[in-house]
């Protein structure tokens, strides 16, 4: 799942080497914390959060039985966009 997420995000950012994904396993869900370069945050978020919602939709559709949750976080690990 991380490979899919990385592929989707690296395709829309200008600095693909700065894409970082942290996976946190839960009993019934998996949390993915996505961090990108500051200059790429708007590209990932998109207008009114549409791009981020689309990425979440693809991730959710491919997650199978477990719920997949995606959060765009600041590079230091703090939550930034939870829309």
C-alpha positions in Angstrom: 0.0 0.0 0.0 2.9 2.3 0.7 4.2 1.8 -2.8 0.9 2.8 -4.3 0.7 5.9 -2.1 4.3 6.8 -2.9 3.6 6.4 -6.6 0.5 8.6 -6.6 2.1 11.4 -4.6 5.5 11.4 -6.3 3.7 11.9 -9.6 2.2 15.2 -8.5 5.0 16.8 -6.6 8.1 18.7 -7.8 10.4 17.2 -5.2 9.6 13.4 -5.2 12.7 12.6 -3.0 11.1 14.6 -0.2 8.0 12.3 0.0 8.0 10.4 3.3 5.3 8.0 4.4 5.0 6.6 7.9 2.7 3.6 8.5 1.1 3.1 11.9 -0.7 -0.2 12.2 -3.9 -0.6 14.2 -6.2 -3.6 14.8 -8.7 -2.7 12.1 -7.0 0.2 10.4 -3.7 1.5 9.0 -2.8 5.2 9.4 -0.5 6.6 6.7 1.2 9.9 7.7 2.3 11.7 4.5 5.0 14.3 4.6 6.1 16.3 1.5 8.3 19.4 0.9 6.7 22.7 1.9 6.6 23.8 -1.7 4.6 20.7 -2.6 2.0 20.9 0.1 -0.5 22.9 -2.0 -0.1 20.4 -4.9 -0.9 17.5 -2.7 -3.7 19.3 -0.9 -5.2 20.7 -4.1 -8.0 23.2 -4.3 -10.4 22.8 -1.4 -8.6 19.5 -0.5 -9.8 17.8 -3.7 -6.5 16.2 -4.6 -6.0 14.9 -1.1 -9.6 13.5 -1.0 -8.9 11.7 -4.4 -5.8 10.1 -3.0 -7.7 9.0 0.1 -10.4 7.5 -2.1 -7.9 5.4 -4.2 -6.2 4.3 -1.0 -9.5 3.3 0.7 -10.6 1.4 -2.4 -7.4 -0.6 -2.5 -7.1 -1.3 1.2 -9.3 -4.4 1.3 -10.7 -5.4 4.7 -8.7 -2.9 6.7 -9.6 0.8 6.9 -6.9 3.1 5.4 -6.5 6.6 6.9 -4.3 9.2 5.3 -3.1 12.4 7.0 -0.9 15.1 5.5 1.5 16.0 8.2 4.3 18.6 8.7 7.8 17.3 8.1 8.4 17.2 11.9 5.5 14.8 12.4 2.8 17.3 13.4 -0.7 17.1 11.8 -1.4 19.8 9.3 -4.3 18.9 6.9 -6.9 16.5 8.1 -9.7 17.5 5.7 
